[in-house]
Amino acid sequence: MLPVDPALYALFLATMAVMAITPGPANIFAIATGVRAGPQAALLGVAGMNAANLVWIAAAALGLSALVHAFPLAFRLIAIIGGLYVAWLGAKALWAAWRDKVAPFDVGKGADLTSAFRDGFAVQLSNPKAIVFFTAVLPPFVDPLRPAAPQLALLGATMIAMDGVAMSGYGIAGGALANVLRKDQARRAFSALVGALLLMASALILLRD
């Protein structure tokens, strides 16, 4: 027997599918990471974002919605810090393209792999889309007449699986582009594109309530 109501779970699957494929800061970050450092780094970035999702699931179990309403400035500050960090990553990529300092793509090597998980975690922890999901979208799918923990565990696992597939698809697509970038001019152009994508993600984080 499912720990959640089957009808509610079916509706959750449909809602989650739409949210997973809708472009947002996380999907944009996955594309940018794939373009910059290849599929392996993109998947590590997705792992970092899903680690942040585990934090949000734990927070939801502790009453995240009530905390957001009680301490809105604290959550806004988290979003601002994350948004500025993503903006810094984007500005760095644009600066490298402008100064013609874009290194050849060493797919699967170097500092990009080291930082991909950390950057993905930071992006998702400050992602307004994640905050909205766990405070407004998820609670209506939790049946108050059933034990909360098993429901949150199943809904959270479903969300991570569907979100992970969607973000991995975006990231691998970006990685496929990186594999064909061999000319210096092409690398500069894509570094500028990565910078623009990251700045777009930053704007989504900073300007969204």
Disulfide bonds with the S-S distance in Angstrom:
none
